[in-house]
Amino acid sequence: MSRYRPLAGLFLAAALILASTSASARDLGVDEDELVQVEIATLGVAAHGAPVVLLRQPEARDVIPIIIGPAEAEAIMRAREGVEPPRPMTHDLFGDVLSVLDATLTRVIVDDLVDNTFLGMLELEVEGREGPLRIDSRPSDAMALAIRAGATIHVAPPVLEAAEFIEYEGLDDQVVTAVGITVGDVTSDLRQALELPDREGVLVNSVSGPARDEGLEPGALILEVNGEVPASPLDFLDLIHDTPEGEDTRIRFWQEGEEREIEVPTDVPDPDDDEGIAL
């Protein structure tokens, strides 16, 4: 039961706070205008063995690692892979609690680093309350909730700078997200089931934002990014990062028997659970 204790107090606090529609929380570590929107690219492992969530920001040439706990890493992985538990797990339960209390998680914030500990907040919109409500939170819990709620993720520049010094390794068997496109390895079974050509590339698992608007769909095989073939999901992420500054990313893909090419901005698209589509 110990793995659920960090959120147990949060459940009670949220219920009491939302019921009273008044709350006191610590101030943001930076001015709100300084926050940078990011997207969860994938998961990895820090040099000392702790899980990290890797965040992509449009301007950076690399991802930013934030150290999280094993339970939160598992929760993020389940949500990204669309795994539905037979019974609500901790983060699913908290989402249900917010729904019952007429509250919506609109964004999560990672705003400070104190004594080598990242600090975060949940930002909620509550029915009948003017202005957002912020609740102090561990970033790992907040990001696990953000995926389920379709909330945006924002990080303070000092946090991004400090996280650059964390050494990590990516995981080859993870799905990877960039510019709203989530990709994974294409297995022989999937290649046969989806009637994909015998060509190197990565499989689109889900898509949202501008790439979806341009017609890219789950089940497509991405053949090139900016003219280069992505040999793996992590390679796809690296090629997105190599997009020249100020230019859109060119993506060539095979879909429904034909090749197409689209251009998408490198901005972080807002989540759109209601409109996004998945394989």
C-alpha positions in Angstrom: 0.0 0.0 0.0 3.0 2.3 0.4 3.0 3.2 -3.3 -0.4 4.9 -3.0 0.3 7.0 0.1 1.7 10.1 -1.7 -1.7 10.6 -3.5 -3.9 9.6 -0.6 -3.4 13.0 1.1 -3.9 14.7 -2.2 -7.3 13.1 -2.7 -8.5 14.3 0.7 -7.0 17.8 0.2 -8.6 18.1 -3.2 -12.0 17.2 -1.9 -11.8 19.6 1.0 -10.4 22.4 -1.2 -12.9 22.1 -4.0 -15.8 21.8 -1.6 -14.8 25.1 0.1 -13.8 26.7 -3.2 -11.0 28.4 -1.4 -7.4 27.3 -1.2 -3.9 28.5 -0.2 -0.9 27.3 -2.0 2.7 28.3 -2.4 3.5 30.9 -5.0 4.8 30.0 -8.4 8.6 29.9 -8.5 8.7 32.1 -11.6 6.4 34.6 -13.3 3.6 32.9 -15.1 4.6 34.4 -18.5 8.0 32.7 -18.3 6.6 29.2 -18.3 7.4 27.1 -21.4 4.9 24.5 -22.8 6.4 21.1 -23.3 5.2 17.6 -24.3 6.1 14.2 -22.8 8.4 12.6 -25.4 9.1 9.3 -23.7 10.5 7.7 -20.6 14.1 6.9 -19.7 16.5 6.0 -16.9 18.9 8.3 -15.1 22.5 7.3 -14.6 21.8 6.3 -11.0 18.9 4.1 -12.0 15.9 6.3 -11.3 13.1 6.7 -13.9 12.9 9.9 -15.8 10.2 11.5 -18.0 11.7 13.1 -21.0 10.1 16.4 -22.0 10.4 18.0 -25.5 10.4 21.8 -25.9 10.3 23.3 -29.4 13.5 25.4 -29.1 15.7 22.7 -27.5 18.0 20.4 -29.5 17.5 17.7 -26.9 14.9 16.5 -24.4 14.8 17.5 -20.8 14.8 14.8 -18.1 12.7 15.1 -14.9 13.3 12.4 -12.3 10.1 10.6 -11.2 9.2 7.6 -9.1 8.7 4.0 -10.4 5.0 4.0 -9.7 4.5 7.3 -11.5 6.6 6.0 -14.4 4.4 3.0 -14.7 1.3 5.1 -14.6 2.6 7.4 -17.4 3.6 4.4 -19.5 0.1 2.8 -19.1 -1.6 6.0 -20.1 0.7 6.6 -23.1 0.1 3.0 -24.3 -3.6 3.3 -23.8 -3.8 0.5 -21.3 -7.1 0.4 -19.4 -6.9 -1.3 -16.0 -9.9 -3.5 -15.0 -10.3 -1.3 -11.9 -9.3 2.4 -11.5 -5.7 2.8 -10.4 -4.6 5.7 -8.2 -4.3 8.4 -10.9 -7.4 7.2 -12.7 -9.3 7.5 -9.4 -8.1 11.0 -8.9 -9.4 12.0 -12.3 -12.8 10.5 -11.4 -12.7 12.5 -8.1 -12.2 15.8 -10.0 -15.0 14.9 -12.4 -17.4 14.3 -9.6 -16.4 17.6 -8.0 -17.0 19.5 -11.3 -13.3 20.3 -11.6 -11.2 20.2 -14.7 -7.4 19.8 -14.7 -6.3 22.3 -17.4 -2.6 22.3 -17.0 0.3 21.1 -14.7 3.3 23.2 -13.9 6.9 22.3 -12.9 8.0 25.6 -11.6 10.9 25.1 -9.2 13.8 23.0 -7.9 14.5 23.1 -4.2 17.1 21.0 -2.5 17.4 18.8 -5.6 13.6 18.2 -5.6 11.4 19.3 -8.4 8.2 21.1 -7.4 4.9 21.2 -9.3 1.3 22.3 -9.2 -2.0 21.3 -10.6 -4.1 24.1 -12.1 -7.8 23.4 -12.0 -10.9 25.1 -13.2 -13.8 24.6 -10.8 -17.5 25.0 -11.6 -18.7 28.2 -9.9 -15.3 29.6 -9.1 -13.7 32.6 -10.7 -10.1 32.1 -11.7 -7.9 28.9 -11.6 -7.2 26.9 -8.5 -3.7 25.7 -7.9 -2.7 22.8 -5.7 0.9 21.9 -4.8 1.9 18.6 -6.3 4.8 16.3 -7.1 5.6 16.8 -10.8 5.5 13.0 -11.4 1.9 12.7 -10.1 0.9 15.9 -12.0 2.2 14.6 -15.3 0.6 11.2 -14.9 -2.7 13.0 -14.3 -2.1 15.4 -17.2 -2.0 12.6 -19.8 -5.3 11.2 -18.6 -7.0 14.6 -18.4 -5.6 16.0 -21.7 -3.9 18.9 -19.7 -1.0 20.9 -21.0 2.4 20.8 -19.3 4.4 23.9 -18.6 7.9 24.1 -17.1 9.9 27.1 -15.7 13.2 28.0 -17.5 15.3 27.5 -14.3 14.0 23.9 -14.1 14.8 23.3 -17.7 18.3 24.6 -17.2 18.9 22.5 -14.1 17.5 19.3 -15.7 20.0 19.6 -18.5 22.7 18.3 -16.2 20.9 15.0 -15.4 22.5 12.1 -17.2 20.0 9.6 -18.7 19.5 6.9 -21.3 16.4 6.4 -23.4 14.5 3.1 -23.5 14.4 1.4 -26.9 11.1 -0.3 -26.4 9.1 2.9 -25.5 6.7 4.8 -27.6 7.9 8.3 -28.4 6.0 11.5 -29.0 7.0 14.7 -30.8 4.9 17.4 -32.5 1.8 15.5 -31.5 2.8 12.3 -33.2 3.3 9.2 -31.1 5.3 6.4 -32.8 6.5 2.9 -32.0 8.4 0.1 -33.6 6.6 -1.7 -36.4 6.5 -5.5 -35.8 6.2 -8.1 -38.5 2.7 -8.9 -37.2 1.6 -5.3 -37.4 3.2 -4.9 -40.8 1.2 -7.8 -42.1 -2.1 -6.8 -40.4 -1.9 -3.2 -41.6 -0.5 -4.2 -45.1 2.5 -2.0 -44.7 5.3 -2.0 -47.3 8.6 -3.7 -46.5 10.4 -0.5 -45.8 12.2 0.9 -42.8 10.3 3.4 -40.6 8.2 3.8 -37.5 4.5 3.2 -36.9 2.1 6.0 -36.0 0.3 4.9 -32.8 -1.7 8.1 -32.3 -1.8 11.6 -33.7 -3.2 15.0 -32.7 -2.8 18.7 -33.6 -1.6 19.9 -37.0 -0.3 16.5 -38.1 -3.8 15.1 -37.7 -5.3 18.1 -39.4 -3.0 17.4 -42.4 -4.4 13.9 -42.7 -1.8 11.7 -40.9 -3.6 8.8 -39.2 -2.7 6.0 -36.8 -1.4 3.0 -38.7 0.6 5.1 -41.1 4.3 4.2 -41.6 6.6 7.2 -41.3 9.3 6.8 -44.0 11.3 10.0 -43.6 11.6 13.0 -41.4 13.3 16.0 -43.1 14.6 13.6 -45.8 16.1 11.1 -43.3 14.8 7.6 -42.5 13.8 7.1 -38.8 15.2 3.7 -37.8 13.6 3.7 -34.4 11.2 5.8 -32.3 14.1 7.5 -30.5 15.6 8.2 -34.0 12.3 9.8 -35.0 12.6 12.2 -32.0 16.2 13.1 -32.8 15.2 13.9 -36.4 12.4 16.2 -35.2 15.0 18.0 -33.0 17.2 18.5 -36.1 14.6 20.5 -37.9 16.3 23.8 -38.8 15.2 26.7 -36.6 12.2 28.6 -38.0 11.2 25.8 -40.4 8.5 23.2 -40.3 9.2 19.5 -40.0 8.7 17.6 -43.3 7.2 14.1 -42.7 6.9 11.6 -45.5 4.7 8.6 -44.8 2.9 5.6 -46.3 -0.9 5.4 -45.7 -3.7 3.5 -47.3 -1.5 2.4 -50.3 0.1 5.7 -51.2 3.0 8.0 -50.1 2.3 11.5 -48.9 4.4 14.3 -47.4 3.2 17.0 -45.0 4.8 19.8 -43.1 4.0 20.5 -39.4 5.3 23.2 -37.0 7.7 22.2 -34.3 5.5 23.9 -31.7 4.0 21.7 -28.9 0.4 21.1 -29.8 -2.3 21.3 -27.2 -3.7 17.9 -26.1 -7.1 17.2 -27.6 -8.4 14.0 -26.1 -11.9 14.5 -27.6 -10.6 15.0 -31.1 -7.3 13.0 -31.2 -7.3 9.6 -32.7 -5.3 6.5 -31.8 -4.5 3.1 -33.2 
